[in-house]
Amino acid sequence: PVFAFFVMTSRPFADLTVSRMLSAASHPRHLWLLHADLKTEPADLERLRAVVAPYSNAHLMAKRRHVMWGGFSMVDALLDALTTALHGVSGPGWRGFDFFVNLSDTDLLLRTEAELSAFFAPLAQQQVSFVGVKMKGSDP
């Protein structure tokens, strides 16, 4: 399976967690999109750029937003990433993704790329989605 990983970053230690994520789950077939919040300090952003630079499949998104936790700005950033993953990425071998993974700079991956791929491979063949839609008033 092919993953598109989206990571929202805003904290001073984002370079450390993103580095760990890339070390654990980077593979040339996967896409990594990172959104650096507009609140990110310039020095923190430069450290993040340095972490991403060696990976040809990891990109800091050009469009940056001022994201408020729990606000619709989080959805806006996510929609920007989905649009980029679906329409804005090209390159050798890029054929799209099977799974889109939403992460933040406080998340740590508990599985390696090989473990994630082994688990999701049968699900990719079945075209399983983990997205659910709740209609207003449908929750008990």
WOZI-V981853 format. One record per residue. OMEGA is omega in whole degrees, 0 to 359 (999 if undefined). D_FIRST is the distance of its C-alpha to the first C-alpha in Angstrom with 1 decimal. Layout:
OMEGA | D_FIRST
OMEGA | D_FIRST
This chain:
178 | 0.0
180 | 3.8
165 | 6.5
180 | 10.1
176 | 12.5
182 | 16.0
174 | 18.9
181 | 22.4
177 | 25.0
188 | 28.7
181 | 30.1
181 | 31.9
183 | 29.6
180 | 26.3
181 | 26.2
182 | 26.1
178 | 23.4
177 | 21.1
178 | 21.9
178 | 20.9
181 | 17.6
178 | 16.8
184 | 18.2
191 | 16.1
180 | 12.6
174 | 13.0
184 | 11.1
182 | 12.0
181 | 8.8
177 | 8.7
176 | 11.7
176 | 14.4
181 | 17.2
176 | 20.3
176 | 23.2
181 | 26.5
177 | 29.0
179 | 32.2
183 | 34.0
178 | 32.4
181 | 35.2
180 | 35.2
178 | 35.2
179 | 32.1
179 | 30.4
176 | 31.4
178 | 30.0
177 | 26.6
181 | 26.8
179 | 27.6
184 | 24.6
188 | 22.2
182 | 24.1
185 | 22.7
181 | 19.1
181 | 18.6
178 | 15.4
186 | 17.3
168 | 19.8
182 | 22.6
180 | 23.0
181 | 26.4
179 | 27.3
182 | 28.4
171 | 29.9
186 | 32.3
175 | 30.2
182 | 32.1
179 | 30.4
180 | 30.2
181 | 31.3
177 | 29.9
175 | 29.3
178 | 26.2
178 | 24.9
180 | 26.1
178 | 24.1
178 | 20.9
175 | 21.6
181 | 22.3
178 | 18.9
178 | 17.2
179 | 19.6
181 | 18.8
182 | 15.0
189 | 15.7
190 | 18.8
183 | 19.8
173 | 17.4
179 | 17.8
182 | 17.6
175 | 16.8
182 | 13.4
182 | 12.4
184 | 11.1
185 | 10.2
176 | 7.5
183 | 5.9
177 | 7.6
185 | 10.8
181 | 12.3
182 | 16.1
172 | 18.0
181 | 21.5
173 | 23.4
180 | 24.6
172 | 21.3
179 | 20.4
180 | 17.1
180 | 18.0
177 | 15.0
177 | 13.8
180 | 10.5
179 | 10.5
177 | 11.5
181 | 9.0
180 | 6.0
181 | 8.5
186 | 9.5
182 | 6.6
179 | 5.4
180 | 8.7
178 | 8.7
179 | 6.0
179 | 8.4
183 | 11.3
180 | 10.5
176 | 11.7
177 | 13.1
180 | 14.7
177 | 17.2
179 | 20.7
178 | 23.8
177 | 27.2
180 | 30.3
179 | 33.4
182 | 35.5
178 | 32.8
179 | 32.5
999 | 35.1
